[in-house]
Amino acid sequence: MRKTVIPIGPYHPLQEEPELFKLYCDGETVTDIEWETGYNHRGIEKLSESKTFDQVFFLVERICGICSTSHPFAFANAVEEIGAVEIPLRAKYIRTIIGELERIHSHLLWVGLAGHFLGYNTVYMWAWKYREPVLDLFELITGNRNSYAMFKIGGVRRDIPNENIAGITRILNELKPKLDLIKGAVMDDPVLHMRLKGVGVLTRQDVIDFCAVGPTSRASGVPGDIRRDDPYAAYGLVDWDVITAEEGDVFAKAEVRILEMYESVRIIEQCLEGLRKEQEGDIETKVKDIPPGMGNGHHEAPRGEVFHFVLTDGSNSPVRHKVRAPSYTNIATFKKSCIGQTISDATISLAAVDPCYCCTERMVVLYDAWTGKPLMNTRELVRKSQEKTEMLRKKIYH
């Protein structure tokens, strides 16, 4: 039987980055799906090897604009493991505050875009409007609305003065009824129940098989959360709950993200109280050098666990730096969530894992299966890329 192929991308208004999904359809039903990224490789891991440890923080901030503190968080944890560095209590609270503010702003962004994709633009406008005070808090605390430049080995670069705590608390208190409004608009709307329940389902076993992380896994009843399972910063010092659901559909993923924002507010309030009790204190441990070793650092980013592996040789730069973002595992779940869905449901199922495609970029080196020798090295890959670019340039302009 002849199948219809429907491409989504590489450039599509639904997706914010270049990628290509091929939906193989029998009528309106998706029977198979293929996806390609590779349009946006920036060589972050290789660039890291030419930077000092302090410079790497500014580099990895730019892996993802929405998760611009998640990668510095994981990188700091990895390097501090190598150097056995214990950061001051005040720095732990500040790191956690930044991480949870980022979770709130990321989840609000996702809820707004999901509403927009579904044609529910009231939710879109509310969510993005109420996200603005969160970005204002970032500007108050760090000087920036994105790419906060707060992390360094041994602590943080800027303190949160105690005189600012009351103002931060006031904005958080003003945010709570707005979260209630969004929660009611999404979770109590019968149209959204009809539109999203039973759509894009991932079972608990699917999540385990694909190693999915973050809200994608917790919406299917798998309660993995690095903040609780391997506490770091101040997460082991405050009280909060891991939010889960059982249904595994798009509605459950929305529910988990909305309820997680309340937990983030709880965590931030407790950290602010910790800063208040601390009064003034150190915000960094002075680190002279990093010894040779290997470190694994992770952080529960808004999309799930982000993982950084760092290898050092005693110099001032990483010898090897490996990054695995949560989207790298979550995107693969489309093979389960989209097959059997209608075309209209497949698009919101794609968006439900909150994918970030530039985070997943990889370069591939081909090896001969018999000899183990590389068929093409990095220099040859670059040369072929340049040749293809020149070929396309001539094709377009001549």
Summary of the structure (lengths in Angstrom):
residues: 398
radius of gyration: 22.1
end to end distance: 41.0
largest distance: 71.9
contacts: 1318
relative contact order: 0.17
helix: 50%
strand: 13%
